[in-house]
Amino acid sequence: MKVAVTADVHLSIGDAHPERYRALEDVFRRTDKAGIEHLIIAGDLFNEDFHNYSEFESLCRDHPTVEVHIIPGNHDPGISKRSITGANVHIYTEPEILELDSLTFLFVPYEKNAKMGEKIAQLEDAIDGKEWVLVGHGDCYGGVKELNPLEPGTYMPLSRKDLGRFKPRTVFLGHIHKPHSPHDHVHYVGSPCGLDISETGHRRFLVYDTTDGSIEDRAIETDVLYFTETFLVLPREDEVPLLKQEIAKRIESWNIDASDHAKVQVRVEANGYAKDRSAVREALERGFAGFAYYKDQLPTIDNLSVSSDDQLEAISERTMKLIEKLDWHFGGDEPRREEVELAALSVIYGN
């Protein structure tokens, strides 16, 4: 059996963000078309100011063969079976077990100031010795932690100790909007539609095979695609041609069709040092001329300084080459390569 999983839709009141509803609608459509009978939503289906659920109920009615399993997240703790109706809608407001294709799923809704391990322990006897899947909403500790920039702080943590004690086969979590896997068998699905410029690129939902535990990404058709591009400029005679080449590479890396260009909203900035700031600004504007800017903000060069010192230019170029040779796959809380490069340039140029 295959099960679809998404999270962090954040449906909003009124017509503020219709693109979020349409992204969820696409998840339903693709799930239904693939013959998948179960869709899990791992928290934050709604925003806290959302109280009219009729449109979502209508979406569920339009896909009656899809059983929808929902846990409340920190943004929608008030949802329950009393507030949302539908023959194919199941809301888990307490830790609860569901058997799907002889595989045990444990749904753990978000609870303020609680730890996920404490809630799992309430049903430890029911999962002991079984292959089981955890569906929760919160922060996973013990690996590289991807922060949710919209929500600082700790939300219902799941620790490495919890993973070792309870031994889930697979974990699906909501709360962090960026799709990633902090451990081999722990997966943040990510939001189906970018909520702001910090949530870039194509969006996805997951399809889980209960038989072999395999997980497949499925693309989501969205109304908007966010991208943010930051360029480090070094003062060289060929700084503008090099920048133009890099702009082309960045756009190519988006991996979007020409038909999707109208969906793009991009934020662009250049940092570092240049011989000609004006030419850099012009190159950025020309390079991204075919795309809309996020909140109509033109490329910024506020953190781009001017340098005409040939000796410092040679030192900075050599330093960047040495930094490039370092291994940047160490993870953890170490500074990013771009941060190291800017710090080095600041020392070289005395800023």
N, C-alpha and C positions, 0 to 999 in steps of 0.2 A: 504494500500500500504506500501511496505517496501523500504527503501532507505539506500544504503550503504554509509559510510563516512570514509575517511582517510585524511591524511595530512602529510606534512614534509617528502616527499620521497627523495628530494635532489638528483635527477638524475644528474650525473656528466659527464663531457666531456670524450670522448674516452672510454677506457675500465678500467678506474680507479676503479670504484665500480660496477661491473656487478651484484653483489648481490642485490643492491637496485632495479635495473630494474626487476630482477626475482621475488623479493618480490611484487612489484606492479603488475607484470604479474599474480601472484597467487591471488591477490585481485580481479583482473578482472575475472579470471577463476572461483573463488568461487562465485562472484557476479552473473555472467552469469549462472552458474550451478544451483543456487538457484532461478533463474527466477526473480531476482531483476533488474528492468529496469532503475534505476537511481543510479549513483555513484558520490558523492560529494568529491572534493579534496580541503581542506581548506587551501590552500597556501603552498608555497615552494615546489611545484612539481619538480622544477629544481633548480640548483645552478646558481649563477649569471654569471658564466663563460660558461654556456651551451647555445648554439645557434642553434644546429642541432636537429630539432624536428621530423625528419622522422621516427625514431624508435618508438617514442611514438605514432605518427600518425598511424603507422602500427599496433600497439597494439590495438588502438581504432577500426581500420578497422576489426581486427580479432574478435571483439565482437560488431557487429553492433546493437544488441538489447539493449545494455547498453548506455544510455544517460549520458555523462560525463560533470559534471558541475564544473568549476574550477575558483577559485579566485586567483589572484596573491598574493604572500607573500612578505616579505622584501627581499628574495633572488631571486625572479623572477619577479620584477615589470615590466619588459619589455614585458612580454608575452601578446598577444592580439589575437583577431580574425584575424588580418592581418598576424600574424606570425605562427599560428598553424591552420591547416585546418582539416576538417573532418565533415561529415554530422551529426555525433552524438557528436560533441565537442562544448561546450558552455563556453565561457570565459567572466567573468564579471569584467570589468575594472572600473566600477563606481557602486555605490550602486544601486542594482536592485532587483525587486520583481519577484518571480516565484511562481505560484500556482501549487501545486502538491497534487492531491487527495483532493481538497477543503481546503488544508492547505497552509498558506502563508509562503514562505521562503524568507528571506531578505539576500542577499549576499552583504557583505561589504568587498571589497578588501583592502589590506594593503596600507596605504598612510603615507609616512614619516612625522613625527612631528604632525600628526593628532590624534585626540581622537575618539574612536569608537562611543561614545555617540553623538558627533557632526555629524557624518555621518548618524547615525540612525535617528536623528532629521530631516534630509532632507526629509525623507519619513514617518514622524510620522503620517501624515493624512491618509496614505494608510494602516497603520497597526493598527490604533486606533480602539479599540473595537473588534479586531480579535484575534484568536489564531494564533500565528506566531512563526517561528523558525529563529534564527539568526545564520548565518554562517560567521565567521570572522577570523582574524589572528592577534593575539596580546596578551597582558598581561591582566589577570583578577585580579582586586584588590578587597580587602574587605574580604579576607579569607586567608588561609595559602598559601603563594606564593611559587610555585615551580620554582626555577630559571632554566633558560637555561644556562648551564655552557659554551656553545659555544658562547653565545651572551649576555654579560652583558649590563645592561641598560634597559630602558623602551621602549616598542614597542606598539604603538597604544592601549593605555589602555582602558579597559572596567571596569567601577567602579560599586560598589554596588548601588550607586545613580542611575546610568543608568538602572540597573536591576529593581530597584523600580519604576522608571518613565515609562519605556517602557513595562515592564512586558512580556518578551518573555516566551513562553511555554517551550522552550528548546534552549540551546545555544551550538553550536559546534565550537570549536576554534582550530586553528593551532598555531604553534610557539613553544610551550613547547613540547619537544619530549617525555617526560615521560607521559604515560597514567594516568590521574587522574581527579578527579572532585572537584574543589575548592568550589563549591556550589552544592546543590541537583540537580539543573537542568542545570548546566554548566559543559561541558565535553571537556577536551583536549583528542583528539583521540590518539595522540602519533604517532611516526614515524613507518612505517610498517617494517622497517629493522633498527636495531641498527646502528648508524653512527660511534660510537666508544665505548670504554670500559665503558663510563658513562651511556650508554643506555643498561641496562642489561635485561636478561630473554626473555621469549617468547613475541612475538609481536602480535598485534591484529588490526582489524578494527571493526567498529561499524555498526550495522544494526538497523535502526530506524523505528518503526512502526508508521505511520502517524495517524492511527486510535485511538490508545490508548496512544501514547507517550512512549511506552516501548522501552528499548534499550538493545540490545544483543551483547555480545562480540563474534567475530568470529576469530579463530586462523589463523595465516598466516604461511605458510611454508617458512622458510628463510634458506639461505646458511650458516649463522653464528649465533651463540648464545653467547653473551658476559655475563660474570659473574665476579664480583669482591668480594673477600672475605678477611675480615680483622679479625684477631683473637687477643683477649686480653689475654695475658699469665700472670699468677701469679706464683711466685716461690714456688713450692710444690714438694714433693718427687714423686707425681704421675702426674706431669704436662704434661708429654708426653702421657701417656694413656688417660688423660682427653682431650688433644688436638686431639688425634686420633678419639675419640668418636665424638667430635664436628665437625671435618672434614667430617665424615660420615653423620652427620645430615645435614650439609650444602649442600652436594652433593645431598642428598635425597630431600631436599627442592627445588632443581631446577626442579624437576618433569619432567625429560626428559627420553625418552626411550634410550635403549642401542644403537639403530641405529642412535641416534642424538649425540652420544659422539664425533664423528669426527668433528662436527660443532662447538664445544665449544672452546672459547678462554677465558682464565681466568687470572685475576691478583690476586696475593696472597701476603699478608704481615702479619707479627706478630708484635704486639706492647706490651709494658709492661715490665715485669721483669721475669727472668727465672734463674733456678739453672744451666741449661745446654743449652746454646744457640745453640751449635752444634747439639744436639739431637732434638731440636725444628725445626731447619732448615731441618734436615733429615726427620722428621715426615711430614713436609709440602710437601717436594718433593715426598716422597713415597705416601702420601695421594692423590695427584693430578697427579700421574704418568700417568694415562690413558687419560689425556687431554692436549691440546696445550696451551701454555702460550701466552698471548697477547704480541705481538712484541718480542716474545722469551725471555721475562723477567722472570727469575726464581724467586721463592718466596724470598721476601726481609725481612731481620730481622734488618734493619738499626736502627729502633727505639725500638729494644729489648735490654734491659740492663741486667746485671748479678747481682744477689743478693744472699747472703748466710747467711743473718741475720735472724735467726729463730723468734726473737721477732717482727721484722718488717713484716715478713711473716704472723704472726698471726694477726697483726693489719690490714694488707691489706686484708686478707681473711674476717675478720669481717666487714670491711668497705664496701667491695663489696656486702656482703649479705644485709647490710642496704640500699645501693643504689638500689639493686634489688627490694626491697619492695616498692619503690616509684612508684607513678602512672606516667607512661611515655606516656600518651595519650593526653597531653595537647596541642600539636601542637604549632603554632606560631613560633616566632624566638628564643625560648628558646634553650639552648644547648642540643644536643642529649645525650643519656645515655652514649655512648662510650666516648664522650668528657668529661663528668663529671667523669667517671671512671679513665681516663688517668690523669686528673687534680688532682684527689685525690691521685693517686699513686705517682705523682710527688711530692706532699707535703710530703707524708709518707717517701719516699726514699730520699727526699732533693735534687731533680734534677730540 
